[in-house]
Amino acid sequence: MPLGEHLREFRRRFILAGIGIIIGAIIGWYLYDDVFAALKAPFDTLQERGQLAELNFSAIAGSFDVKLRVAAFIGFVLASPWWIFQIWGFVNPALTSKERRATLWFVAAAVPLFAGGIYTAWTALPRVVGFLTMFTPEGTRNLITAEVYLKFVLQLLLAFGLAYLMPLFMVVLSFLGVVKGKTWLKGWRWAVIIILVFSAAITPTVGEISTMFLMAIPMAVLYLLAVGVSLLADRRIDKRRAKIDAELAGESTEK
């Protein structure tokens, strides 16, 4: 496919994904109250423990801005099956029929992976908020703007959701022949370090080291599974190339 057609296809898939997210955001607008109450729950827990912590809006349009961001985030999550499918649709023309069937299973797994990453971060959120606010001096209170808190929470949730999707992209890149499985395997030490650092940043207390490993272990397992599938993809690609080379060599001999 020529470069121009690639760019047009990318634009088409990008627009379709954006439309899906917008539709999801409209739904998210009506779900805002319940979702915001859940996002604010860690602060309610702090107040129950006697810790002075409140969320506030620093601007006249602050509450409106927060509602837009929350609605957009909900739309992004709700539309995840749709925009993930658009990513697959973009790389689909470069795959053989067998590769299309194989990668379709991984695309189907992408939605639960993305949701699993968000859920993992969500379970850690109360501990993270509790730790980061425990250093407040006596006689003072945490008056945190809703905009700052929301940005922190959404970045946390999205980071984990996308992190759980990384194995999927590893496999896709291997099927496309862009990155070999051997390359992923050689980088396993760096992958483990990055996973541990990432998990430690989310659960920074020493007392929560068990939680850190509970987060790191699933990510490491997903990485290793992706490496295994990528190595199998390498074997298939090498066999196909060897077959093509043999056919070409046979044709040249006949000539």
C-alpha positions, 0 to 999 in steps of 0.5 A, spaced: 500 500 500 502 506 498 504 511 503 498 516 501 493 510 502 496 509 509 496 516 511 488 516 508 487 510 512 490 512 518 486 518 518 479 515 517 481 510 523 483 516 527 476 519 525 472 513 527 475 512 533 474 519 535 467 519 534 466 513 538 470 516 544 465 522 543 459 518 543 462 515 550 463 522 552 456 524 551 454 517 555 459 519 561 456 526 561 450 523 564 454 518 569 458 524 571 455 524 578 456 517 580 463 517 577 465 523 581 463 520 587 467 514 586 473 518 585 472 522 591 471 516 595 478 516 598 478 523 601 471 521 604 475 515 607 481 520 610 475 525 613 472 519 617 479 517 620 479 525 622 484 527 617 483 534 614 482 533 607 478 537 602 477 537 594 475 544 592 474 548 585 479 554 584 475 557 578 468 559 576 468 554 571 472 549 574 466 544 576 464 545 568 472 543 566 472 537 571 465 534 568 468 535 561 474 531 563 471 526 567 466 525 561 471 524 556 475 519 560 469 515 561 468 516 553 475 513 552 474 507 557 467 505 554 469 506 547 475 502 548 473 496 544 471 501 538 478 504 538 482 498 539 478 495 533 480 501 529 488 500 531 487 493 529 483 495 522 489 499 521 494 494 521 490 488 518 491 490 511 499 488 512 497 481 515 496 474 512 489 471 513 492 466 518 495 472 522 489 476 521 485 470 525 491 470 530 491 477 532 484 478 532 484 473 538 489 478 541 485 484 540 479 481 543 483 480 549 485 487 549 479 490 552 479 486 558 487 487 559 485 495 559 480 494 564 484 490 568 489 495 568 484 500 570 482 496 576 489 495 578 490 502 579 483 503 582 484 498 587 491 502 589 488 509 589 486 509 596 492 507 599 496 512 594 492 518 596 492 516 604 500 516 603 501 522 599 497 526 604 499 523 611 505 528 611 500 534 612 503 538 619 498 538 625 493 544 625 493 544 617 489 541 612 489 539 605 485 543 600 486 540 594 483 543 587 479 538 584 482 539 577 489 537 580 486 531 583 483 529 577 489 530 573 493 525 578 487 520 578 486 520 570 493 519 569 494 514 574 488 510 571 490 511 564 497 509 565 496 502 568 490 501 563 495 502 557 501 499 561 497 492 560 496 493 553 503 493 552 504 486 551 498 486 545 502 491 541 509 487 542 505 481 539 502 485 533 509 488 532 512 481 532 507 479 527 508 485 522 516 483 523 518 490 526 521 487 532 523 480 533 521 476 539 528 475 540 529 482 541 523 482 546 527 476 550 534 480 550 530 486 554 527 482 559 531 485 565 530 492 563 522 490 562 522 487 569 526 493 572 521 498 569 515 494 571 518 494 578 519 502 578 513 503 575 509 499 581 513 502 586 511 509 584 504 507 585 505 504 591 511 508 594 510 506 602 515 500 604 509 497 608 505 496 601 511 492 598 506 486 597 501 491 593 507 493 589 508 486 587 501 484 586 501 489 581 508 487 578 507 480 577 501 480 573 505 485 568 511 481 568 507 475 566 503 478 561 510 481 558 513 473 558 507 471 555 507 476 549 515 474 548 513 467 548 507 469 542 512 473 539 518 468 538 512 463 535 511 469 530 518 469 529 518 462 527 512 462 522 515 468 519 522 465 518 519 459 515 514 463 510 521 467 508 524 460 507 519 458 503 519 464 499 526 464 498 526 456 496 520 458 490 524 464 488 531 459 487 527 454 484 524 459 479 531 462 477 534 455 476 528 453 471 530 459 467 
